[in-house]
Amino acid sequence: MTDKDLSPDGPLAEAGDRAPPRILVVDDDPTSLTLLGEILDPRDFTVIFCTRGQEALKLAREGVDLLLLDYQLPDLDGLEVCRRLKADPVTTNLPVIFITANQDPLLEAKSLEAGAVDFVTKPYSAAVLRARLKTHMAIQHALRRLRNTHQALQKAYDALEDLASTDKLTGAWNRRRLADAVANEMERLKRYDHPLSLIILDIDFFKKINDTHGHMTGDQVLAALAALVQSSLRVTDALARWGGEEFVILTANATLPAATLMAERLRASIARTVFPTVQHLTVSLGVAECLPGEDWESWFKRADAALYRAKTQGRNQVQVAPERPERAGLGENVGAGFVQLVWHPAYESGQPLIDRQHRGLFADANGLLTAVLSARPADEVASLVDTLIQDVVQHFKDEEALLAAAGYPGFADHAAIHRQLVEKAGVLVGHFHAGTLGVGELFQFLAHDVVARHMLRADREFFPYFADPDAAPAAGAEATVQAAI
């Protein structure tokens, strides 16, 4: 920023600084109005007159540079007008000068306390009044330029801060900004026991893309991939470029199953996307949930090890760190009338995506239950409800595609059940957001009807198509639940 930028004619100066200042005169005495009209040279000022306090408040909000105010007015006294101007954010910086025949020192003191910048008593010298006006206008112009300069500097600082914390190519966070976010989220985990997970994403065979199509195409792919991932994340998630073709996703308030489900959705979405020049590509992902008392290095190392397994075991897949946090607060301490869903290996269908999504729905339901019983804020509970619904809808869609591909004869009936559950869930969620349905009733439907009963009854009919074709569905299998304590 140069001295010219800060000059009166520089880009930081307002256009209004070079126009005649607008003076609002508020007085119900015709003689005083006439006198002020003669004193205030139209070549120096644009003068507006009014005789009532309420009208002055309205005109001031429409835009004036200074106000000359009499104390005696027919509706509001000058002190009240001044107080209201200073209480209004639109007019709080408007300079007010009292001009009155009342020479009481106490009134002068009250005027200044109310926010006036000056107090002139009648009779007064025209030359002195003009000098005071010009002085206060000069002060206003200087303050306005100072505010403009401050705003410009703040914008410049924000831009520099953004550059310093953002990867230029992809727009994702860089390592510095990620480190700050990780520190904050790990502190929240320590203090409030909020779950926290990490996803590391790596583009498969990216070197081949650079070698075959050139680094410019590789850069286009990285930017497009980052935009796709960013559009798929929740507002509470954060995407950072770790280096090269590797990205890190920090997922606040996400358990390991929920983060795994998110990673699987990203993997599938990227595999379906057509990218510039290269058309299609795949990614490998590693997922880890932060353990109690764990430091960043250990947590990242576990996620990176999961990513390494995904790369060495064939790529285009999600691998999960084996350790799972064991801490109270995630559905263990349940209240009267509620049950917690507990996953058991017997619930495996044999189809990896369906099983990961089923575990994720269990986690979603238990996370919602925990939030309800621990009296979390309403917006947090509502967000968990919406997340559960979104995951259910995506799971039904993916499940139907797999059933159709497997030639499952009950596909049409199963899809119809899905539609009925989603329609009813939509109605109940609408009532919940409108405040006409309690979260307890909604939870019982989502956890019991949509997740547990449907998955462990209707879904079990197609399990043989993904496991041993000669095996029959296990009879009478039901979700293990922990009764209310």
N, C-alpha and C positions, 0 to 999 in steps of 0.2 A: 504494500500500500504506500503511495507516494504522498508528498505534501499537496500535490495538485488535487488528489482525490478528496482531501480534507478541506480544500479551499471553498469559499462561498459559491463558486461557480463549478465546483467539482461534481462528480457523479453521486456523491453522498449527500449533496445539498438538495433539499426538497424544492420542487417547482414553486410551491407556495411561498418560499422565502423571497422570491423575486417579484411577487405580486403585492399590491398594497394590503397591509394588514386589515382584517375585518374587526371593527370595534362595535360592540353591542352596548348601547346606552340605555339604562333602565331607570326611568324617572317619570313621575306623574305630574311634574310641574312644567307647564308649557314654557315658562320663561327660562328655566334651566335647560330645557331641550333646545330652545332657540340659541341660547348662548353657546352651548357645546357644539351645535351645528356650525356656528361661525368660527369657533376656535379650531375645530378639527378640519384641517385643509383636505379637501377631497383628492388632492394630488398625492397626499401622504397616507390617507386612510380611506377605507370603505366603511361608512358609518351606517349602522342599523339602529332604529329607535323602537322602544316599546315602553309601555306604561304599567305593566302588571308583572308580578313575580312569576306566576305560572307560565305566562307567555315567554318570559326570559329563560326559564328552564328548557322549554321546547326549542327556542331559537339557539340556545347554547349548544344543545346536542346536535344541531344541524351543521355546526361548524363556525366558530368565531375564534379570533386570536386573543382578545382581551375584553373584559367586561367592566364598564363603569356603572356602579350600582349605588342608588340612593337608599337610605335606611327606611324612610317612610314610603310605603306603597299601599295601594288600596286593598290588596288581598293577603299577601305575605310580607312580613318585614324583611329588610335586607339581610339580617343575620340568618334567618331561616333559608332564604334563597342561597346564600353562600354555603351553608352547611349541606344543603341538598346537592349542590354542584360538586362539592368535595367528596360526597359519599357515592357519587355516580362515577364508575370507571371511565365513562366516555368523557367526562368534563373535569375529572379530578385535577388535571394539570393546568386547567384554564386559569390564568391570573385574574384576580378580582381586585379592583380598586374602589373603595367606598368614597363617594362624594356626597356630603351631607352638611346641612346647616347645624346639626347637633354637634356641639363642641365638647361634649362630656368625655373626659379621659377614660372613664369606665367603659363607655361604648366603643371607643377606639381599641381598648385592650380586648374586649369581647370580639370585635371584628377581626383582629389579627389572630386571635385564638381560633376563630371559625375557619381561618384559612386565607383571609385576604392578604395581599402582598403590600398594600399601601392604604393610607387613610388621609383624604383631603377634605378640609373643612371650607365651607362657603363663608365669606367670599374668598376667591383664590385668584392668583395671578395666571393669566393665560399662558405666558411664557413658561412659568414653572410647571404648569400642568402638561404642556406639550413636551417639556424636557423629561418629566417623569414617565410619560407614556413611551417616549422613545427609548428611555433606559430599560423599562420593563419589557418592551418588545425586543430590544437587543438581547436581553437575558433569555427570553423565550426562544429566540432564534438560535442562540448558542446552545441551549439545552436540547433543542430539537436536533441540531447537528450532532451533538454528543450522543443522543439516543440512536440516531441513524448510524453513527460511527460504531457504537457498541454493537448494534444489530449486525452490521457488516462484518465486524470482527468475530462475533459469535458464529455467524454462518461460515466464515473462513475456518474457524477453529473446528466446527462440526465436520466440515469437509475434510480437513486434515486428519481429524480423529477417525473418520470413516475410512480414509485412505490407509491409515496406519493399522487398522484392525480388519480390513477386508481384502480378500484375494482379488486382485485386479481383473484377472481373466474370467472367473466364474461368479464373482459377487458373493461367494460364500465367506464365512468368517475365516480369518487366518489363525495360526496357532496362538498368537498373543491373546486374541479376544476369546478363543476357546478356553485358554487357561484361566482367564478371569471368571468365565461362566462356570467352569468346573469347580473352582474354589467356592463360589457362592452356592452352587447346588449341593456340594458335599457338606457344606455347613448346614444347609437346610435338612439334609438327611440326618446329620448328627443331632440336630436340635429337635426336629419334629418327626423323625422316622418316616419321611416321605420316600417312597421307592425311587430309584434312580438307575437308569440303564444306559448302555453305550453300544452303538453299532458302528463297526468299521466296514466300509464298502470299498472294494477294489475292482477296477475294470479288468476283465479277463483278456489276456493277449493284447494289451494296449500297445506294447512295443511294435507288434506286427502292424497295427494301424499306422503308426508314425513311419515305419519303414516302407510300407506299401503306398500310402497316400500322402505322406509328408506331414510335417509338424503343424502346418496351418490347419489342415483337416483335423489333426489330433486336438488342437485347441478348440475348434468348433464343436467337436464331440464332447469335450470336457464341459464347455459352457452349456450345451444343450442338456447334458446329463444333470448338471447342477440345477438348472432351471426345473427339470422334471422332478427331481427329488424334492426340491424346495416346495413345489406346488402340492406335493403329496403329504407333507408333514403337518402336524398340529401347530397351532400358534405358540405352544409352549416348548416345541422342539427346536433345536439349533443345528444347522449344517455348517461344517467347517472343512476346508481343504487341508488335509494333513501334509500332502506333498505328492507331486507327480499325478498319478491317476487314483490316488487313495483319498477317501473322504471319511470324516467322522461325524456321526449324528449323536447328539446328546439329548436323551429323552427323559425329561423330568416327569415325576409321578407315573412312571411306567415300570411294572414288574418285569421279570425275565420273560414270562410267557407273552405278555402284551408287546414287549419290544421285539420278540421273535416273530410274532404275527405281523407286526409292522415291517420288519425286514423282509419277510416272505412276500408281502404285498409289493414292496419296492422291487424285489427281484423279478417278480412276474410282470410288473408294469414295464420295467426296463426291457425285458426280453421281448415284449410285444411292440415296443416303440421303433419307428423307422428314423434313423439318424442320418444327418447329411453325409452323402458320399458312401459311408460304410454300410448303410442300410440297417443292419441288426448287430447287436452286441449283447454280451451277458456280463453279469457281475457276480462276485462272490462276497459273502458277508459273514462277519463274526459278531456275536452278541454276548454281552456279559452284564449282569446286574452288580452294582456296587455292594460289597459285603460290609456288614457293620465293622467299623474300625479300620477298614481297608484304606490304603493310600492310593493316590492317582497312578503311580507307576505300576503297582501290582494289579490294579483294576484294568488298566490299559493293556498290560502284558497278557492277561487272561483273554481279553477280547481279541487281541492280535493272534494269540495261539489258536483261537477258534477260527479266525479268518484263514490261518495257515492250513488248518485241517480242511476247510472248504476248498482251498486251492489245490491241495495235494490229493483230495478224494474225488476230483473230477470237475471242479469249478461249477459255476451257475447253480449255486446252492447256498443255504444258510446253515451255519454251524453255531452251536451254543456252548459257552463255557460251562463245564459240568457242575461247578460249585453253585449252590443255591443258598441265598440268605435265609437264616432262620431267626426271625425277630417277631415279637408280638406286634399286633396292630394290623396285620394283613388278613383279617378274617378269623383269627383265632379266638378272640374274646367277643363272642356274639351275645346279643341281647335276647330277651324273651320274645318268642314268636318268630324268630328268624333261624335259618340253618345255613351252614357253610358248606359249599361244595368242595369235596376233597377228591383229587384225581387219583386214579388207580390204574396200573398197567393193563388190567383186564378190559379197560375201555378203549384200548387201541383198536382201530379198524384195519390197520395194515397199509393204509394209504397215507404217506408222510404228510402231505399238505393238510388233509382233513384232520389228522391227529394233532398237528401243531395248532390249527385253528380251534379245535375243541378245547385244548389246554388253555389257549388264549382267552376263550369265552369264559372258562372257569375262573381265570384270573380276573377278567373284567367284572364278573358278577361279585366275586369276593372283595375286590377293591371298592366297588360301589357300596357293598354292605358295610365295610369298614368306615367309609366316609359318612354313611348315614348314622351309624352307632356312635361315632366319635364327634358328631355334631359339627362336621365341616361346614364352611360357608355354602350358602345356597348355590352360588354360581359354580363352585367346584363340584358339587353334587350333580348339578345339571349337566356340566361338561362330561362327567363320568357316564351319565345316562346316555348322552348323545354318542359317546365313544362306543358304548356297548351296542347300541342300535346299529351304528355304522359297521361294526365288526360282524354283527349277525347278518346284515344284508350282504356284505361281501362274502361271508362264509357260505351263505345259501347259494349265491351266484356261482362261486367256485365249485361247490359240491355238485350242483346241477350239471355243470359242464363235465365234471369227471364221471358222473353217473351216466350221462348220455353217451360219452365216449366208451364206457365199459359195457354198454348195451343192457343196462339194468331194466328189466321188464316193468318194474313199478315206478319208473321215472316220472310219468305224468302225474300219478297220484301223489308222489312225494313232492313234486314241484307245487302242486295245488295246496298241500299242507303248508309249505313255505309261504305262499302268498297269503293264506289266511292268518298265519302268525304275524307276518309283517304288517298286514292291514290293521289287525287288532292292536299291535304294538304302537303303530302310528297314531291311532285314536287315543290310546292311553297316554302316550307321551304328550300329545297335544293338550289333553286335560291337565297333565302334570305341569306343563309350562304355563298354563292359564291359571294355575292355582286351585283347580277344582278336584284334584286327585292327589292323595298323599303319596309320598315317595315309598312308604312301606308297601302299599298295594301294588304300585308299579314294580317294585323290586320282586315281590312274590311272583308276579306274572313272568317277568323277564328271566329270573333265576330258575323258577320251577318249571313253567310251561315251555318257554322258548329254549332254555339251555339244557336243563337236566332231563325232563321227561321226554322231550323230542329227541335228544341225542341218544338217550339210553333205551329208547323204545323204538320209535320209528326208524332211526338211523341204523339200528342194529340189524335190520332186515337186509341191508345191502352190504354189511361187513364181509360176508363170504366172497363177494365179487372182488375184493381187494386183498383177501387173505388166502386161506386154503380153499379152493373151489369145492372140495368135498366136505368141508366142515359146515355144520349147522349152527345157526345163531344160538348163543347161550341163552337159555330160558330164564326169565325172571330176573335178569340183571338190573340192578337199580343203583343209582348214585349213592356212594357212601356220604353220609352227612353227619355233622356233629350237632347234636341237639343244643338248644340254648342253655347257657350256664345260668 
